[in-house]
Amino acid sequence: VLCDCPYAYGFPFEKSYTINNTTNILFRNESSVREFIKPTLTFVPSTEMSKLIITNHNDGDRVFKIENLPSSGIRVVVDNANGIIQETNYGYNLYDGFNLNFFRLVHGDNNIEVIGDGVLTISGRFLHNVAG
């Protein structure tokens, strides 16, 4: 067997949350690998929302923040693993309002506080050790 990494990728996961003002989420990183998981975030804000702030209290209160979002009809996609943030409907440049702290999940429980209004989707794959 020839492998290109020290672990196996699990099946894709996708979890969506309706965010209203401040919402607390308990997200479990089910990987057996004790590394950060850097999932893809998709955020569709309500028409009046101009920011998305995510604080992971289990990652030293690390803050992911995008401010000054354009008003309506946008879809924000953040590829945290590759450091890419984009608005996919109109192509707005979102880097000016971004604090450059890409989002990541620690092994196990992640107590996440989200400030914003809209729908937040977290997607990716968990990592699993292959050999013991």
N, C-alpha and C positions, 0 to 999 in steps of 0.2 A: 504494500500500500504506500502510495506517495501522497503526502498531505501538503497543503500550502499554508496552513496555520495550525496552532496547537489546540484548537477546539473545533467543535461542530456548531453550525448555526441551527437554531430551532426553527419551527414553523413561524411564519410572520404573525405578528399580533397587531391589533388596532383597537384602541379604546378611545371613545369620544365622551366629552364632558361638556355640559352646558354651564357656562360661567356667567355669574351674575354678581357684579361688584367684586367682593372678596369670596372666593370659594376654596375650601380645603379639600385636598385629594390625598388619599393614601394609595400609593402606587407601589406594587411589589415587583422588584427586579428578580425574576425567578431563575436567573442564570446560575450555573454552578461555578462559573469562572468569576473570580473576585477582581474584576476590572470594571471600570465605568462602562455603561452602555450609553451610547449617544444616539438617541432615537430621532426620527423625523417628527417635527411638530407642524401641524397645519392649523391655522387659526382663521376663522371667518368671523370678523367682528360684527356687532350690531351697528346700525347706521350712525350712532352718535359716539362710538368708542374711538378714542385716539391713542390708546396705549395697551400694552400687554406686559405684565410684570409677573414673573414666576420665581418664587423663592423656594429652593430645596433645603429644608431645615436639616436634613440628614447629610448634606454636603457642605457643612460649615456655613449655612445660611447663604449659599451662593445665589446671586440674583442675575437672572436673564431678563433684560428689559428692552422693549422697543417702544419708543414714544413718537408722537407726531405722525401717527398713521393717517393716510388719506381717509376721507370721510366715509364713503359707502361703496359697496359692490366689490370690495377687494378680497383677495384670498392670499394669505401669507403662508409660505412654505419654508421651513428652516431645516436644512440637512445638517444636523449638528456634527455628524461624523466627518463630513468633508468641508465644513465651515462655509456653507452657502446659504444665504438668506435671499429670498425673492418674493415679489408680489406677482402672481401668475396671471391675473386678469388684465392688467394694464401696463405692467412692467415698471412700476414706480421703484425708485432707488430707496431702499429702507435702511441702508447702512448709516446714514446721517443721524438717525434716531436710535441706533442700536448701541448698547454698551459693550459689545464684543465678548461677552461671557456666554459662550455657547452652552446649551442645556445638556446635562448629563445625569444619569441615574447611578447611585451607589448600589452595591450588592445588598439585597434584602429590601427592607422597608424604606420608602421615600415619602416623607411627609411634605407635601407640596402645597404652597399657598399661591393661588393665582388671583391676580387683580385684573379685571377687564370685564367686558360683556361680549358674549358671542359663543361660538362652539370651538373648543380646543380638542384636537385629535392627536394622540401620541401613538406612533407606529414604529415598528422595527422588528428585530429578531433577538431572542435571548441566546446566550452563548453557553455551550455545555462541554465539560471536559469529556474526552473520549477514552483515554487510557487511565488506569489507576496506578 
